[in-house]
Amino acid sequence: FVVSLEGLSAFYAKGLFGNVGHSWMTSTNREAEINDYIVYINQVVKTVCNSGDSISLLGFSQGSQTAARWASRNNFHQLIMCGGLLPKEIEFNAWDKTSFLIGDTDKFINDEQIEDFQSK
């Protein structure tokens, strides 16, 4: 089965009214926000998964970094990063279980970032 999580923090996409978007975190209280969503994801996994279940993660945009942070601390089968790179602060050694999908005209990832990432 598939479990889809959306960012915990709601915000107005434009100004003070209108469409609402969701985010995993902002720069405000960054470390606390990261810890909060890792705890949240662990609770979801504990609720919906059985011990020994194979867990595959798909993260899109900021959610890809969220998925990577969770994966760096937990066992998983596969991680698919769509429109996002690994967070700079994490050590990651699961390259054989990780795929990256990045569009040619991504607004948030440029060629320099990709080259820097590939050189690591």
C-alpha positions as CSV (number, residue, x, y, z in Angstrom):
1,F,0.0,0.0,0.0
2,V,1.0,3.6,-0.3
3,V,1.1,6.2,2.4
4,S,1.4,9.8,1.3
5,L,2.4,12.5,3.8
6,E,2.2,16.2,3.2
7,G,4.2,18.9,4.9
8,L,3.1,19.7,8.4
9,S,3.3,23.5,8.2
10,A,0.5,25.2,6.3
11,F,1.0,28.7,4.7
12,Y,-0.8,31.0,2.3
13,A,0.8,30.6,-1.1
14,K,0.3,34.3,-1.9
15,G,-0.1,37.0,0.7
16,L,-2.5,36.6,3.7
17,F,-5.4,34.8,2.0
18,G,-6.2,32.4,-0.8
19,N,-4.7,29.0,-1.6
20,V,-2.9,27.2,1.1
21,G,0.3,25.3,0.6
22,H,2.2,23.0,2.9
23,S,5.9,22.8,3.8
24,W,8.0,20.4,5.9
25,M,9.9,23.3,7.4
26,T,11.2,26.8,7.0
27,S,14.4,28.3,8.3
28,T,12.6,29.4,11.5
29,N,13.4,26.8,14.3
30,R,14.9,24.6,11.6
31,E,16.4,21.9,13.8
32,A,13.3,21.6,15.9
33,E,11.1,21.4,12.8
34,I,13.3,18.6,11.4
35,N,13.1,16.7,14.6
36,D,9.4,17.2,14.8
37,Y,8.8,15.7,11.3
38,I,11.1,12.8,11.8
39,V,9.2,11.9,15.0
40,Y,5.9,12.3,13.0
41,I,7.1,10.0,10.2
42,N,8.3,7.4,12.7
43,Q,4.9,7.5,14.3
44,V,3.2,7.0,10.9
45,V,5.5,4.1,10.0
46,K,4.9,2.5,13.4
47,T,1.2,2.8,12.9
48,V,0.9,1.5,9.3
49,C,3.8,-0.9,8.9
50,N,4.6,-4.2,10.4
51,S,8.0,-5.2,11.6
52,G,10.1,-6.3,8.6
53,D,7.9,-4.6,6.0
54,S,9.8,-3.3,3.0
55,I,9.6,0.5,3.0
56,S,10.1,2.5,-0.2
57,L,10.2,6.3,0.0
58,L,9.3,8.8,-2.7
59,G,10.1,12.5,-1.9
60,F,9.1,15.4,-4.2
61,S,10.9,18.7,-4.0
62,Q,11.3,19.7,-0.4
63,G,9.8,16.3,0.5
64,S,12.8,14.6,-1.1
65,Q,15.1,16.1,1.5
66,T,12.5,15.1,4.2
67,A,12.6,11.5,2.9
68,A,16.4,11.5,2.8
69,R,16.7,12.7,6.3
70,W,14.3,10.0,7.5
71,A,16.2,7.4,5.4
72,S,19.5,8.4,6.9
73,R,18.2,7.4,10.3
74,N,16.1,4.3,9.5
75,N,16.1,1.1,7.4
76,F,14.4,1.3,4.0
77,H,14.2,-0.6,0.8
78,Q,14.3,2.2,-1.8
79,L,14.5,6.0,-1.9
80,I,13.4,8.0,-4.9
81,M,14.3,11.6,-4.9
82,C,12.2,13.6,-7.4
83,G,13.1,17.2,-7.9
84,G,15.5,17.3,-4.9
85,L,19.0,16.6,-3.8
86,L,20.3,15.3,-0.5
87,P,20.5,17.7,2.4
88,K,24.0,19.0,2.8
89,E,24.2,18.1,6.5
90,I,23.5,14.4,6.4
91,E,25.9,11.5,5.9
92,F,24.4,9.1,3.4
93,N,25.7,5.7,2.4
94,A,22.8,4.1,0.6
95,W,23.6,5.0,-3.0
96,D,22.6,1.5,-4.2
97,K,19.1,2.1,-2.9
98,T,18.6,5.7,-4.1
99,S,17.4,7.1,-7.4
100,F,17.3,10.8,-8.5
101,L,14.9,12.3,-10.9
102,I,15.6,16.0,-11.8
103,G,14.0,17.9,-14.7
104,D,15.9,19.9,-17.3
105,T,14.2,23.1,-16.2
106,D,13.9,22.7,-12.5
107,K,13.5,26.1,-10.9
108,F,15.3,25.2,-7.7
109,I,18.2,23.0,-8.9
110,N,20.7,24.4,-11.3
111,D,23.6,22.7,-13.2
112,E,26.2,24.0,-10.7
113,Q,24.3,22.3,-7.8
114,I,24.1,19.0,-9.8
115,E,27.8,19.1,-10.7
116,D,28.7,19.9,-7.1
117,F,26.5,17.0,-5.9
118,Q,28.0,14.6,-8.4
119,S,31.5,15.4,-7.4
120,K,30.9,14.2,-3.8
